[in-house]
Amino acid sequence: MSDDDRTPEAIRSVWPAIVLAGFSGAMIIWSHSYGEVARLVPVIVGWAMLVLCVIDILSRLDLPFSQFLRDFWGADFRNREMKHDPALKTEFMQALWVSGCVAGMLTIGILPSLPVFVMGYIALVGGRRWIECIAAGAIVFGFVYVVFEVLLNYELYRGALFDERGFSDW
């Protein structure tokens, strides 16, 4: 049995990369509905993600240079970092954590939500001590605050609870 036969088709498939590329394109297009400054980060993230998706798609295809891409970017599926396929429940829980973080950002804002997410995830999923979790949360808070609020002078979203319009624009 070859190494490719042991790697599940879902792992080798180009469809996840194509779907993500479509999402990237939609994000780029959607971000143009924002103001000039507000669209900068989504446009940069969207284009960067689109470039990585194209590289991923090309590395998954059976083209003459695909093996070079797999070797260069470390995308060879025969040398997977995770040797097992996670259970669907595990994947669902990861999506639930991210959804909870997004809900927190929409409700109470970005600055309080990110450290709470990091501390909770490290404590409950990672099983680390609370002092480590608090330190990681404080570092995330400090980094996000200094970079965006101080250096870039960009006021991060404060959440619907702390915005004068509240949930009315939802």
Secondary structure as the mmCIF struct_conf table of DSSP 4:
data_model
#
loop_
_struct_conf.conf_type_id
_struct_conf.id
_struct_conf.beg_label_comp_id
_struct_conf.beg_label_asym_id
_struct_conf.beg_label_seq_id
_struct_conf.end_label_comp_id
_struct_conf.end_label_asym_id
_struct_conf.end_label_seq_id
HELX_RH_AL_P HELX_RH_AL_P1 ASP A 3 ARG A 6
BEND BEND1 THR A 7 THR A 7
HELX_RH_AL_P HELX_RH_AL_P2 GLU A 9 ARG A 12
BEND BEND2 VAL A 14 VAL A 14
HELX_RH_AL_P HELX_RH_AL_P3 TRP A 15 SER A 31
TURN_TY1_P TURN_TY1_P1 HIS A 32 SER A 33
BEND BEND3 TYR A 34 TYR A 34
TURN_TY1_P TURN_TY1_P2 GLU A 36 ARG A 39
HELX_RH_AL_P HELX_RH_AL_P4 LEU A 40 ARG A 60
BEND BEND4 LEU A 61 LEU A 61
TURN_TY1_P TURN_TY1_P3 PRO A 64 PHE A 65
HELX_RH_AL_P HELX_RH_AL_P5 SER A 66 TRP A 73
TURN_TY1_P TURN_TY1_P4 GLY A 74 GLY A 74
HELX_RH_3T_P HELX_RH_3T_P1 PHE A 77 ASN A 79
BEND BEND5 GLU A 81 MET A 82
BEND BEND6 HIS A 84 HIS A 84
HELX_LH_PP_P HELX_LH_PP_P1 ASP A 85 ALA A 87
HELX_RH_AL_P HELX_RH_AL_P6 LEU A 88 ILE A 108
HELX_RH_AL_P HELX_RH_AL_P7 ILE A 110 GLY A 120
HELX_RH_PI_P HELX_RH_PI_P1 TYR A 121 VAL A 125
TURN_TY1_P TURN_TY1_P5 GLY A 126 GLY A 126
HELX_RH_AL_P HELX_RH_AL_P8 TRP A 130 VAL A 144
HELX_RH_PI_P HELX_RH_PI_P2 TYR A 145 LEU A 151
BEND BEND7 LEU A 152 LEU A 152
TURN_TY1_P TURN_TY1_P6 ALA A 160 PHE A 162
BEND BEND8 ASP A 163 ASP A 163
TURN_TY1_P TURN_TY1_P7 GLU A 164 ASP A 169
#
